[in-house]
Amino acid sequence: MIKQVLHNIELSDICEEEKRKLIHYAEQLYSIHCPVIFDVDQLLLLFEIKVDELEKFVTDNTNHYFISKRNGKSREVWNPNYKLKAIQKWILKNILNNIEVSNCSHGFVKNKSILTNAQVHLHQEPFWVFSTDIKDFFPSIKKNEIKKIFMGIGYSESVSEALCLLTTANESLAQGFPTSPAISNIFFRKIDEEFQQVASKFSIRYSRYADDITFSGIQNNGSPSLVKKLKRIISYTLSRYNLYINETKTRLMKNKDTKIVTGLVVTSQGVRVPQRYIRMINKEIYYCQKFGVNEHLKYHGLITIANYKGYLIGLARFIYMVDSIKGAELIKKIQDLDWN
């Protein structure tokens, strides 16, 4: 394909200097396995879009609503329709997934998960874990930063602007767009590098899962002064990128505290699922076995059987990811229930 593109440039009647610029532009994008898009007209043709305002196109093709969070506040969600989602998935697959992210990033990264994120923080006792997350993570990453990402990949300013408009809502990253997690990881790459340098300096460990930031170390490297210094460094570094830590989700776990990293318990023996998940699913299975699925659902006014089965299987698969033997045992028990 690239040979045909370069051949067409050579055959064009533009000046030699312009030809050299276009050839360099095409070869640069091709070298990182990204599609060669010369201008906005080509982009619109590629996506079969016939509009003058891409921002309006995104708004018109998105279902916008709010959902309640556990803390009583609401989260803004943008759900793209089939056409816009297909365009965003194309951008994700053909452009964003080709861009390298930090090794410290475990969220929305191939072959990584909350388990690999937690495993980073395995230490011999005694050890400590410091965790926090970022307040309003996606909405805090603004349009101008996203445009810079596409320009950094190698696209022209006009094409980068168009790609930015197709992957943002209300001039920021949107919760619900399939491109948002990958863009956030690329955006965070420099911050990850800074935090990793901090971790190396103090002989501690660092990892990130989406907006969850975790540092940990053995007790000798976990004095109160170090943790306070660490929090100041995190806050200062994030503020330079217009990001801020969520104070309500910031905590230090040390000594005999249960160490939780992205929902999993980390001990010197390994990573395990919190016991409350095991108890919860065993309780559900017990009542289904004793009274029958229908009676159990009817008594508690739960959701339909189909969704309920999916809910239980989902819990069991979560456990399976960490403990395959226990998870497989629970999945079998769920499947053996009388679902008729």
N, C-alpha and C positions, 0 to 999 in steps of 0.2 A: 504493500500500500504506500509506504513512504517513498518508494522509488517513483511511483506514478505521480505523487504529489510534487516531488522535486522536478520531475520531468515536465509537468504542467507549468511550473514556475518558470523553468528555462524557456519554454515555448511562448510565454506571455510577452506582450509588447511593452512592458514597463522597463524603466531604466535599470542598468546593471547594479547600481547601488541598492535600489529597492529589492531587486532579486536576491542579493546577498542577505539583506535583512530578513526576508521571508524564508529563505533557506535555513538560516541560523535559527529562526523562530521555530520552524517545523522540526528540525533535527533535535533541538533542545527538548521539546515536548516528547518526541518519539523516544529519546534516550531514557526517559523515566516512565515509558509505557503509558503515556497519557495521550488521548486523542488530539489531533491537530485541528484547532478551530481558529480560523483567521479573523473572523469578524462576527458581529451580532446577527447579521442576516443569515450567515451559515448556521449559527446556533438555532435561530428560530425555525429555519428549514429542517434542521435535524430533529427538532422536537415537534414539528408540525404545529407551531404556534403562530397565529395571525392576530397579533395585538400590537398596540403602540406603547402600552404601559405594562411592563412585566409585574410591577408591584400590585397593580389592580388585578392582573391575571391570577396572582397567588391568592389574593384576598377573596376573589370570586370563586376560587376552586378549593377553598378551605372551610371546614366547619370549626368555628371558634367557640370555646366554652370554658367554664371553670369547674374544677373538682375540689372537694373539701379535703384538707390535709388533717392529720391526726392532731396537730396543734391548734386546730380551729380555723386556721387561715386557709386561703384558697390558692390553687395552682392553675395558671393559665395554660390551656392546652390548644394546640392547633392541629387538627386532623385533616390532612390533605385528601382530596378525592382521588379516584382511580388514576386519572390522567396526570395530575400533579405528582402523585406518589410514584408513578412509573418514571417520570422525568427525574425525580430526586434519587430514585434507586439507580438509575443509569449513571447519574453524576457520582453517586457513592461507589458503584462497582468500577467504573471506568476511569475515574479521576482520584477521588479521595482515598480509596483503598490501596492505591499505589504509592501513597506518601508515607514515609517512615515516621513512626511515633516513638516516644521514649520507651526504653525497656522497663521503666518504672511504672508504666501505665498498664493496668490489668482489665479495665472496663471496656467492653465492646472491641476487644482485640482478639484475633484468631488464636485459638489454643490457650486462651487465658480466661480466668473466671474469678469469682469471689474466693474460690479455694486457693488458686495460685497466689492471689493477693494476700491471703491470710498466712500462707506458708512462708512468705518472706520474713515473717516476724516470729519464727520458731527460735527459741533460745533455751539454754539450760537455766534452771532456776538459780537465783532469783532474777527476774527481769521485769521491765516496765513497758507499757504501751501508751503512747499519747496520740489521740485521734481528734480530728475536727472535720468539718465539711464547709463548703463555700455557700454563702448566702445567695439565693437567687442565681444559681450558676449559669444556666443557659441565657436568661435575659440580660445578664451582665456582659455577655460577649456581643459587642455591637457590630453593626454593619461595616464600619470602616476597617475593623480588624479582620473581618471575614474576607473583605475585598483584598486586603493585603496578602492573605493566605493564597488566594488564587493567583495573584500577581507573582507571589514568591514561587509558585509552581512553574510559572513561565508564561502565563496567558497575558494578553494585552490588557490595557486598562479597561477598554470598553467591554471585552469578553468577560473579564473578571467582575465588572460591575453587573453584567447580566447574570452570571452564575451566582453571584452574591444575592441578587434579588430573588432568584429562584429557590434559594435555600434559607431565606430569612422571612420573618414576619414582624411587623411593627419595629423594623430596623434593628432586630437582634436575633440571636438563635432562638428557635422555637421548640418548645417541648411538644413532641409528637411528630416532628419531621424526621424521616429516616437518616438524613444527612447530618443532623445536629450532633450526635455522639462522636462521629469521626472528626468533624470540624473542631469540636471542643478538645479532642486529644491532640490535634495538630497545633491548635492555638496554645495549648498548655505545655508544649514540648520544651520551650525555653525555661519555663518555671520548673518543670520536672528536673531539668539539668541543674538549675540553681539549688533545688532542694537536695538533689543527690550529692552535690558538692558539699553542702552543709552536713549531710549524713556522714560522708567520708571524713570530713574534718574532725568530727566528734566521735568517730568509730561507732556509729549507730546505723540503723537501717531505715529506709524510706520506701514507701509505695503509694500508689494512688489508684482508686477505682472510681471513675467518673469524678464526682465532686468530693469523695471521701479521701482525706489525707491522713496517712498513718506514719508515725515514727516510732521506733522501739530500740531498746538496748538493754544490756545487762545492768544489774543494780549498781555496779561500780561506776558506770557511765550515765547514771540517772539521778544525779544530785538535783535538789530543788532548784538551784541556781541555773543548771543546764536547761531544765524544762522551761523555766521562765524565759531564758534567753531564746530558746527554740520557738516559743510562742511569739515573742517579739519579732523574730526573724521571719516567721511565716506571715504574720500580719503585715509587716513592712513590705515584704516581697510581693504579696498579693495586691496590696494597695497600689503599687506601681503599675499594675495592670487593671486597675479599677475593680478589683475583686476584694471581698471581705469575708472573714471567717464567721461562721454561725456560732455565737457564744453559747447558745443553748445546747449545742451538740458537740461541745468541746470538753474533753475529759482526759484525765490522767489515771491509768490503771496500774497499780503497783502492789508490791508485797503479796497479800493474800486475795487481792481483788480478782474477780473473774475477768480475764482479758478477752474482750470481744473485738474482732476485726471483721468488718463488713458482714456482721450477723453470725459469724462463726466463733467458737471458743478456741483460743490458742493456748496450749499448755506446753510444758517441756517434753511431753510424750507425743505431741502431735496436734492436729486440728480435729475438732469434733463438732457436731451439730448440738446446739443447746438442748438440754433435756426437755424443755417445755414443748419443743416440736415433737419429740418422741412421745411424750405423755399425751399430747393433744391428738395425734393421729391414732395412737393405741386406744384412746378413749372412744373416738369415733367408730373405729372398727369393732370394738367390744359391744357397743350399743346396737350397731347394725347386725352383728351376729346374734345378739340376745333377742332383739325385738323385730328384726327384719328392717331392711332399708326403708321401705315405704312408711312403716309405723314411726321409725326414728325421725324421718323427715317431717312427717305430719305433726308429730308431737312438738318439735322444735320450730316449725314453720320455716324450714330451710328452703333453699332454691330447688329447682327441678333436678330429677335424678341424674340426667345427663351431665349437667354442670357440676353437680355434687361429686360424681365419680371423677370427673376431670380435676376437681379441686383436690380430692384425696390422692389421686395419682401424681399430681403436681408436687404435693408435700412429700410423697414417698421418693420421687425422683430427686428432689432437693437433698434428701437424706442420702440417697444412693450416690450422689456426686462425691460425698465425703466418706461414706461408709457403704461400700457396695454390697456387703453381705447383709447388713441390716436393711438397707434400702430394697434389695431384691426380695427379702422375706416379707416386707410390708406390701410391696407391689403385688406379690402372689396372694396375700390375704385379701387385698382389695378386689382383685380379679375373681377370687373364689366366692365372694359375697353373692347372694341371690339378687340379681339386678332386674329380674322379670316382674 
